[in-house]
């Protein structure tokens, strides 16, 4: 069913990408809307849930306007579907003991989720990073009709650089957090806070995300409210307490019984011992936006 839906949407997007005038884009956008009705009909007929794209083709006009006068180079290198992304996730290690894999036996789903139900796990975002996220989204929409909040697998791409970079859906963990106000069930936003902040600022209410549950290791930070997240111009706040609310305040708080590890738990690693190394998803990957900015200036 995913193939049928994908092929129908690709027809509309191909027509949209081939247009060169505002009138042509309006006609193609209307055609995309009619094709989306076909997608909904096919889903109803097959008895499967219909899921609209978060970033509809009509949003492409906004991206074109924001990128007006800017030069950029973007190339999609490869797309790895959910089955491959799931396998990668199951091999993700903890930062300080790479023999421990938090998602090895976890329940993993890729689905749409309401932004309002997500709980940030950090107290800050960077303004320039949000600008970079929005620019990448706009470039993907202009060149491919693809929004970064609609990913269902791992995307490899080149953006203003020869380096191949990666991006995956947001990473969320569903778990029980004691003393969390309102409900003990938390949807912790493990990776993708800048993308969520940008999505909220553009008026989106839903995003596509990987939802992990039954994860055996607790998260490094405690969840916070959206109102607690502060925006800084360009530099990470210097004080640790300004970055996140740590689960373990002292070495004595660390629950040694939760993990069988040969790695010594020390003052230097106990706070981040359960940190998930999501580098394979591109969360710590190099995204070279600034290099091309200097070329623009010249």
C-alpha positions as a Markdown table, in Angstrom:
| # | Residue | x | y | z |
|---|---|---|---|---|
| 1 | Unk | 0.0 | 0.0 | 0.0 |
| 2 | Unk | 2.9 | 2.3 | 0.7 |
| 3 | Unk | 4.1 | 1.8 | -2.8 |
| 4 | Unk | 0.7 | 2.7 | -4.3 |
| 5 | Unk | 0.4 | 5.8 | -2.2 |
| 6 | Unk | 4.0 | 6.8 | -3.0 |
| 7 | Unk | 3.6 | 6.4 | -6.7 |
| 8 | Unk | 0.4 | 8.4 | -6.8 |
| 9 | Unk | 2.0 | 11.2 | -4.9 |
| 10 | Unk | 5.1 | 11.1 | -7.0 |
| 11 | Unk | 3.0 | 11.7 | -10.2 |
| 12 | Unk | 1.7 | 14.9 | -8.7 |
| 13 | Unk | 5.0 | 16.1 | -7.4 |
| 14 | Unk | 6.7 | 15.4 | -10.7 |
| 15 | Unk | 4.2 | 17.7 | -12.4 |
| 16 | Unk | 4.6 | 20.3 | -9.7 |
| 17 | Unk | 8.4 | 20.2 | -9.9 |
| 18 | Unk | 8.3 | 20.6 | -13.7 |
| 19 | Unk | 6.4 | 23.8 | -13.7 |
| 20 | Unk | 8.2 | 27.1 | -14.1 |
| 21 | Unk | 5.5 | 29.8 | -13.6 |
| 22 | Unk | 3.3 | 30.8 | -10.7 |
| 23 | Unk | 0.1 | 29.9 | -12.7 |
| 24 | Unk | 1.6 | 26.5 | -13.6 |
| 25 | Unk | 2.4 | 25.8 | -9.9 |
| 26 | Unk | -1.2 | 26.6 | -9.0 |
| 27 | Unk | -2.6 | 24.2 | -11.6 |
| 28 | Unk | -0.1 | 21.5 | -10.5 |
| 29 | Unk | -0.9 | 22.1 | -6.8 |
| 30 | Unk | -4.6 | 21.7 | -7.5 |
| 31 | Unk | -3.8 | 18.4 | -9.4 |
| 32 | Unk | -1.9 | 17.2 | -6.3 |
| 33 | Unk | -4.9 | 17.8 | -4.2 |
| 34 | Unk | -7.1 | 15.8 | -6.5 |
| 35 | Unk | -4.5 | 12.9 | -6.5 |
| 36 | Unk | -4.5 | 13.1 | -2.7 |
| 37 | Unk | -8.2 | 12.4 | -2.8 |
| 38 | Unk | -7.4 | 9.3 | -4.8 |
| 39 | Unk | -4.9 | 8.3 | -2.1 |
| 40 | Unk | -7.6 | 8.6 | 0.5 |
| 41 | Unk | -10.0 | 6.6 | -1.6 |
| 42 | Unk | -7.4 | 3.8 | -2.1 |
| 43 | Unk | -6.7 | 3.7 | 1.6 |
| 44 | Unk | -10.4 | 3.4 | 2.5 |
| 45 | Unk | -10.9 | 0.7 | -0.1 |
| 46 | Unk | -8.0 | -1.3 | 1.2 |
| 47 | Unk | -9.1 | -0.8 | 4.8 |
| 48 | Unk | -5.8 | 0.8 | 5.9 |
| 49 | Unk | -5.4 | 4.1 | 7.8 |
| 50 | Unk | -5.0 | 7.1 | 5.6 |
| 51 | Unk | -2.1 | 9.4 | 6.6 |
| 52 | Unk | -1.8 | 12.8 | 5.0 |
| 53 | Unk | 1.6 | 14.3 | 4.4 |
| 54 | Unk | 2.6 | 16.8 | 7.0 |
| 55 | Unk | 4.0 | 19.1 | 4.4 |
| 56 | Unk | 1.5 | 19.4 | 1.6 |
| 57 | Unk | 2.5 | 20.4 | -1.9 |
| 58 | Unk | 0.8 | 23.7 | -1.3 |
| 59 | Unk | 3.5 | 24.6 | 1.2 |
| 60 | Unk | 6.1 | 24.6 | -1.5 |
| 61 | Unk | 5.1 | 28.2 | -2.4 |
| 62 | Unk | 6.2 | 29.3 | 1.0 |
| 63 | Unk | 9.5 | 27.6 | 0.6 |
| 64 | Unk | 10.1 | 29.2 | -2.8 |
| 65 | Unk | 9.4 | 32.6 | -1.3 |
| 66 | Unk | 11.8 | 32.1 | 1.6 |
| 67 | Unk | 14.6 | 30.9 | -0.7 |
| 68 | Unk | 14.1 | 33.8 | -3.2 |
| 69 | Unk | 17.4 | 35.2 | -4.1 |
| 70 | Unk | 19.4 | 32.5 | -2.4 |
| 71 | Unk | 21.7 | 30.0 | -4.1 |
| 72 | Unk | 21.9 | 26.4 | -2.9 |
| 73 | Unk | 23.0 | 23.0 | -4.1 |
| 74 | Unk | 21.0 | 19.9 | -2.9 |
| 75 | Unk | 21.2 | 16.4 | -4.1 |
| 76 | Unk | 19.5 | 13.3 | -2.6 |
| 77 | Unk | 22.0 | 10.5 | -2.6 |
| 78 | Unk | 19.9 | 7.6 | -1.2 |
| 79 | Unk | 16.8 | 6.8 | 0.8 |
| 80 | Unk | 16.7 | 3.9 | 3.2 |
| 81 | Unk | 13.2 | 2.7 | 4.0 |
| 82 | Unk | 11.8 | 2.0 | 7.4 |
| 83 | Unk | 12.9 | -1.7 | 7.4 |
| 84 | Unk | 16.5 | -0.6 | 7.1 |
| 85 | Unk | 16.2 | 2.3 | 9.5 |
| 86 | Unk | 14.7 | -0.1 | 12.1 |
| 87 | Unk | 17.7 | -2.4 | 11.8 |
| 88 | Unk | 20.0 | 0.5 | 12.3 |
| 89 | Unk | 18.1 | 1.6 | 15.4 |
| 90 | Unk | 18.3 | -1.8 | 16.9 |
| 91 | Unk | 22.1 | -1.6 | 16.8 |
| 92 | Unk | 22.4 | 1.9 | 18.3 |
| 93 | Unk | 24.7 | 1.7 | 21.4 |
| 94 | Unk | 24.9 | 3.6 | 24.6 |
| 95 | Unk | 27.7 | 6.3 | 24.5 |
| 96 | Unk | 29.9 | 4.8 | 27.3 |
| 97 | Unk | 29.2 | 1.1 | 26.8 |
| 98 | Unk | 28.8 | 0.2 | 23.2 |
| 99 | Unk | 27.9 | -3.3 | 24.0 |
| 100 | Unk | 24.6 | -2.1 | 25.4 |
| 101 | Unk | 21.9 | -1.4 | 22.8 |
| 102 | Unk | 18.8 | 0.3 | 24.2 |
| 103 | Unk | 16.6 | -0.4 | 21.2 |
| 104 | Unk | 17.6 | -4.0 | 20.6 |
| 105 | Unk | 14.3 | -5.5 | 21.9 |
| 106 | Unk | 12.3 | -2.3 | 22.1 |
| 107 | Unk | 9.0 | -1.8 | 20.3 |
| 108 | Unk | 9.6 | 0.6 | 17.4 |
| 109 | Unk | 7.0 | 2.3 | 15.2 |
| 110 | Unk | 7.2 | 5.1 | 12.6 |
| 111 | Unk | 4.0 | 7.2 | 12.7 |
| 112 | Unk | 2.5 | 10.7 | 12.9 |
| 113 | Unk | 2.4 | 12.3 | 16.3 |
| 114 | Unk | 0.9 | 15.5 | 17.7 |
| 115 | Unk | 3.6 | 18.1 | 18.5 |
| 116 | Unk | 1.8 | 19.1 | 21.7 |
| 117 | Unk | 2.1 | 15.6 | 23.2 |
| 118 | Unk | 5.9 | 15.6 | 22.9 |
| 119 | Unk | 8.0 | 16.6 | 25.9 |
| 120 | Unk | 11.4 | 18.3 | 25.2 |
| 121 | Unk | 14.4 | 16.8 | 26.9 |
| 122 | Unk | 16.6 | 20.0 | 26.7 |
| 123 | Unk | 16.3 | 23.5 | 27.9 |
| 124 | Unk | 17.6 | 25.3 | 24.9 |
| 125 | Unk | 17.8 | 25.6 | 21.2 |
| 126 | Unk | 20.0 | 27.7 | 18.9 |
| 127 | Unk | 18.6 | 30.3 | 16.6 |
| 128 | Unk | 21.1 | 29.7 | 13.8 |
| 129 | Unk | 20.4 | 26.0 | 14.0 |
| 130 | Unk | 16.7 | 26.6 | 13.6 |
| 131 | Unk | 17.5 | 28.8 | 10.6 |
| 132 | Unk | 19.5 | 26.0 | 9.1 |
| 133 | Unk | 16.7 | 23.4 | 9.6 |
| 134 | Unk | 14.2 | 25.7 | 7.9 |
| 135 | Unk | 16.6 | 26.3 | 5.0 |
| 136 | Unk | 17.1 | 22.5 | 4.5 |
| 137 | Unk | 13.4 | 21.9 | 4.6 |
| 138 | Unk | 12.8 | 24.7 | 2.0 |
| 139 | Unk | 15.5 | 23.3 | -0.3 |
| 140 | Unk | 14.0 | 19.8 | -0.1 |
| 141 | Unk | 10.5 | 21.2 | -0.8 |
| 142 | Unk | 11.7 | 23.3 | -3.8 |
| 143 | Unk | 13.9 | 20.5 | -5.4 |
| 144 | Unk | 11.9 | 17.4 | -4.4 |
| 145 | Unk | 8.5 | 18.4 | -2.9 |
| 146 | Unk | 9.7 | 16.6 | 0.3 |
| 147 | Unk | 9.3 | 18.0 | 3.8 |
| 148 | Unk | 11.7 | 17.0 | 6.6 |
| 149 | Unk | 8.8 | 16.3 | 8.9 |
| 150 | Unk | 7.5 | 13.6 | 6.5 |
| 151 | Unk | 10.5 | 11.2 | 6.6 |
| 152 | Unk | 9.7 | 7.6 | 7.1 |
| 153 | Unk | 13.3 | 6.3 | 6.6 |
| 154 | Unk | 16.9 | 7.5 | 6.5 |
| 155 | Unk | 17.7 | 10.1 | 3.9 |
| 156 | Unk | 21.3 | 10.6 | 2.6 |
| 157 | Unk | 22.0 | 13.9 | 0.8 |
| 158 | Unk | 24.5 | 16.5 | -0.1 |
| 159 | Unk | 23.8 | 20.1 | 0.8 |
| 160 | Unk | 26.2 | 22.8 | -0.3 |
| 161 | Unk | 29.0 | 20.4 | 0.2 |
| 162 | Unk | 30.6 | 17.2 | -1.2 |
| 163 | Unk | 30.0 | 15.5 | 2.2 |
| 164 | Unk | 27.2 | 13.0 | 2.3 |
| 165 | Unk | 25.0 | 13.8 | 5.3 |
| 166 | Unk | 22.0 | 11.9 | 6.9 |
| 167 | Unk | 18.7 | 12.8 | 8.5 |
| 168 | Unk | 16.1 | 10.5 | 9.9 |
| 169 | Unk | 12.6 | 11.1 | 11.5 |
| 170 | Unk | 12.4 | 12.6 | 14.9 |
| 171 | Unk | 13.2 | 10.1 | 17.7 |
| 172 | Unk | 10.7 | 9.8 | 20.6 |
| 173 | Unk | 10.6 | 7.5 | 23.6 |
| 174 | Unk | 7.4 | 6.6 | 25.3 |
| 175 | Unk | 7.8 | 5.7 | 29.0 |
| 176 | Unk | 6.5 | 6.3 | 32.5 |
| 177 | Unk | 8.0 | 9.3 | 34.4 |
| 178 | Unk | 7.2 | 9.4 | 38.1 |
| 179 | Unk | 5.8 | 12.8 | 39.4 |
| 180 | Unk | 5.3 | 14.1 | 35.9 |
| 181 | Unk | 2.4 | 16.6 | 36.1 |
| 182 | Unk | -0.9 | 15.6 | 34.5 |
| 183 | Unk | 0.1 | 12.1 | 33.4 |
| 184 | Unk | 2.9 | 9.7 | 34.2 |
| 185 | Unk | 3.1 | 8.7 | 30.5 |
| 186 | Unk | 5.7 | 10.7 | 28.7 |
| 187 | Unk | 6.5 | 11.1 | 25.0 |
| 188 | Unk | 10.1 | 12.2 | 25.4 |
| 189 | Unk | 11.7 | 14.0 | 22.4 |
| 190 | Unk | 15.1 | 12.3 | 22.3 |
| 191 | Unk | 16.3 | 13.8 | 19.0 |
| 192 | Unk | 14.9 | 16.6 | 16.8 |
| 193 | Unk | 14.1 | 19.5 | 19.1 |
| 194 | Unk | 15.3 | 22.1 | 16.6 |
| 195 | Unk | 13.1 | 20.6 | 14.0 |
| 196 | Unk | 10.1 | 20.6 | 16.3 |
| 197 | Unk | 10.6 | 24.2 | 17.3 |
| 198 | Unk | 10.7 | 25.1 | 13.6 |
| 199 | Unk | 7.6 | 23.0 | 12.9 |
| 200 | Unk | 5.7 | 24.8 | 15.7 |
| 201 | Unk | 6.8 | 28.2 | 14.4 |
| 202 | Unk | 5.5 | 27.4 | 10.9 |
| 203 | Unk | 2.1 | 26.3 | 12.2 |
| 204 | Unk | 2.4 | 22.6 | 11.9 |
| 205 | Unk | 0.6 | 20.4 | 14.5 |
| 206 | Unk | 1.9 | 17.0 | 13.5 |
| 207 | Unk | 5.2 | 15.4 | 12.6 |
| 208 | Unk | 6.4 | 12.0 | 11.6 |
| 209 | Unk | 8.5 | 10.3 | 14.2 |
| 210 | Unk | 10.0 | 7.0 | 15.4 |
| 211 | Unk | 8.3 | 6.0 | 18.6 |
| 212 | Unk | 10.3 | 3.7 | 20.9 |
| 213 | Unk | 8.7 | 2.0 | 23.9 |
| 214 | Unk | 9.8 | -0.7 | 26.3 |
| 215 | Unk | 13.3 | 0.7 | 26.4 |
| 216 | Unk | 15.3 | -0.9 | 29.3 |
| 217 | Unk | 17.4 | 2.2 | 30.1 |
| 218 | Unk | 16.2 | 5.5 | 31.4 |
| 219 | Unk | 16.9 | 8.7 | 29.5 |
| 220 | Unk | 19.7 | 11.0 | 30.6 |
| 221 | Unk | 17.6 | 14.1 | 31.2 |
| 222 | Unk | 14.2 | 14.7 | 32.8 |
| 223 | Unk | 11.4 | 16.0 | 30.5 |
| 224 | Unk | 10.6 | 19.7 | 30.5 |
| 225 | Unk | 7.7 | 21.8 | 29.2 |
| 226 | Unk | 7.8 | 23.7 | 25.9 |
| 227 | Unk | 7.7 | 26.9 | 27.8 |
| 228 | Unk | 10.9 | 26.0 | 29.6 |
| 229 | Unk | 12.9 | 25.9 | 26.3 |
| 230 | Unk | 15.0 | 29.0 | 25.7 |
| 231 | Unk | 16.5 | 30.2 | 22.4 |
| 232 | Unk | 20.1 | 31.4 | 22.3 |
| 233 | Unk | 21.6 | 33.2 | 19.4 |
| 234 | Unk | 24.5 | 30.9 | 18.4 |
| 235 | Unk | 26.4 | 29.5 | 21.4 |
| 236 | Unk | 25.5 | 26.6 | 23.7 |
| 237 | Unk | 24.8 | 27.9 | 27.2 |
| 238 | Unk | 27.9 | 27.5 | 29.4 |
| 239 | Unk | 26.3 | 26.1 | 32.5 |
| 240 | Unk | 25.2 | 22.5 | 32.6 |
| 241 | Unk | 22.0 | 23.3 | 34.5 |
| 242 | Unk | 21.0 | 25.6 | 31.7 |
| 243 | Unk | 21.2 | 22.7 | 29.1 |
| 244 | Unk | 19.0 | 20.1 | 30.7 |
| 245 | Unk | 17.6 | 18.8 | 33.9 |
| 246 | Unk | 19.7 | 15.7 | 34.7 |
| 247 | Unk | 18.1 | 12.6 | 36.0 |
| 248 | Unk | 21.0 | 11.8 | 38.3 |
| 249 | Unk | 22.5 | 14.6 | 40.4 |
| 250 | Unk | 25.2 | 12.7 | 42.1 |
| 251 | Unk | 27.2 | 9.5 | 41.4 |
| 252 | Unk | 25.4 | 7.9 | 44.3 |
| 253 | Unk | 22.1 | 8.4 | 42.5 |
| 254 | Unk | 23.1 | 6.3 | 39.6 |
| 255 | Unk | 21.2 | 2.9 | 39.5 |
| 256 | Unk | 24.0 | 0.5 | 38.9 |
| 257 | Unk | 21.6 | -2.4 | 39.1 |
| 258 | Unk | 19.9 | -1.3 | 35.9 |
| 259 | Unk | 22.7 | -2.3 | 33.6 |
| 260 | Unk | 25.3 | -5.0 | 33.5 |
| 261 | Unk | 28.4 | -3.2 | 32.4 |
| 262 | Unk | 32.1 | -3.7 | 32.7 |
| 263 | Unk | 32.7 | 0.0 | 32.2 |
| 264 | Unk | 33.4 | 1.8 | 35.6 |
| 265 | Unk | 30.7 | 4.3 | 36.5 |
| 266 | Unk | 32.6 | 7.5 | 37.6 |
| 267 | Unk | 32.0 | 11.2 | 38.3 |
| 268 | Unk | 32.9 | 11.9 | 34.7 |
| 269 | Unk | 30.4 | 9.6 | 33.0 |
| 270 | Unk | 27.5 | 8.9 | 35.3 |
| 271 | Unk | 25.2 | 11.7 | 34.1 |
| 272 | Unk | 25.6 | 10.7 | 30.4 |
| 273 | Unk | 26.1 | 7.0 | 30.8 |
| 274 | Unk | 22.6 | 6.2 | 29.3 |
| 275 | Unk | 23.0 | 8.6 | 26.5 |
| 276 | Unk | 21.9 | 7.0 | 23.2 |
| 277 | Unk | 24.6 | 7.5 | 20.4 |
| 278 | Unk | 22.3 | 8.3 | 17.5 |
| 279 | Unk | 25.2 | 9.3 | 15.2 |
| 280 | Unk | 24.0 | 6.7 | 12.7 |
| 281 | Unk | 20.9 | 8.7 | 12.2 |
| 282 | Unk | 22.8 | 11.9 | 11.5 |
| 283 | Unk | 21.9 | 13.6 | 14.8 |
| 284 | Unk | 25.6 | 14.3 | 15.5 |
| 285 | Unk | 26.5 | 14.4 | 11.8 |
| 286 | Unk | 28.1 | 17.3 | 10.1 |
| 287 | Unk | 25.6 | 19.5 | 8.2 |
| 288 | Unk | 27.8 | 22.0 | 6.4 |
| 289 | Unk | 25.4 | 25.0 | 6.0 |
| 290 | Unk | 28.0 | 27.7 | 6.8 |
| 291 | Unk | 30.5 | 26.7 | 4.1 |
| 292 | Unk | 28.2 | 27.7 | 1.3 |
| 293 | Unk | 27.1 | 30.8 | 3.1 |
| 294 | Unk | 30.6 | 32.1 | 2.7 |
| 295 | Unk | 30.5 | 31.4 | -1.0 |
| 296 | Unk | 27.2 | 33.4 | -1.3 |
| 297 | Unk | 28.9 | 36.3 | 0.5 |
| 298 | Unk | 31.7 | 36.3 | -2.1 |
